[in-house]
Amino acid sequence: MPIRFFALSARVMRRILVDSARARGQDKRGGGARKVTFDEALLVPPQAQPDFVALDEALRVSPDTVKRDWRFAKLWLLRELSRA
């Protein structure tokens, strides 16, 4: 029973984080745009925010796709190492 609780809690938290990230993404696409000077655009933000939307999309990849990509990566690495 506790495992189901944690699985459900993880799913709900994931949805909350992804929905929040998507909402922030809408604002970035001109929602509340403000003009900035060139100097302000060069400033580095104090802390980079994790991209929860990209993480969610990455977690939805099928096992077959992962296996295919992993096989491709191993073959590529083998070819590159054999050239040296």
N, C-alpha and C positions, 0 to 999 in steps of 0.2 A: 504493500500500500504506500509507503513513503516514497518509493521510486516513482510511482505514478504522479504523486504530488509534485516532486521536483521536476519531472518531465513537463508537466502541465505549466508549472511556474516558469520554467525556462522558455517555453513556447510563448507564453503571455508576455514575458519581459522582452523577448525578441521582437514581437509585434509592436510593442510600445516604442522600443528604440528605433525600429525601422520607420514606423509612422511619424515619429518625431523628426527623424532625419529627412524624410520626404517633405515634411512641412517646411523645414528650414530650407530645403532645396528650392521650393517654390518661391520663397522670398528672394533667393539669390537670382532668380531668373527675371528680375525686373519688378518684383512685387513692391518693395519699398526702397527702390534704388536711390542712392544719394550721390551727388557729384563729389569726387575727390580730386585733389591735385596729384600731379605725377609723383611728388615726393611722398605723399601718404600711401600711394599704391606700392611703393618699394619697401615699406615697412613689413617686417616679418611678424606674423601673429605670435603672441606669447606662447601659445600651446596649440598644436594641431589637433583638430577634432577627428576621431575615428570615423571612417566612412561606413556607417551601418547599412546603407542601401547596398553598397558593393559587397559587403560581407554577407548580407542576406542572399544576394544573387549567387555568390560563390558557394554558399552552403546548399543551394538548390541543384547543383550539378549532379547529374546521374552517375552512378558507379561505373557504367560503361564508358562514359566520357573521360572520367578520371583515369581508368585503366588504359584507354587509348592514348591519352596525353602522356601518361607515365611511360608507356612503351616507346612513344616517339622521343621523349626526352632521353631515355636510356640509349636508344640507337644513335641519336645525335651526339651524345657525350662520348660514346664508344668510337664513333667516326672521328671526332675532334681529337681524342686522345691518341688514336692510331696514327694520325698525321704527324704528331710531334716526335 
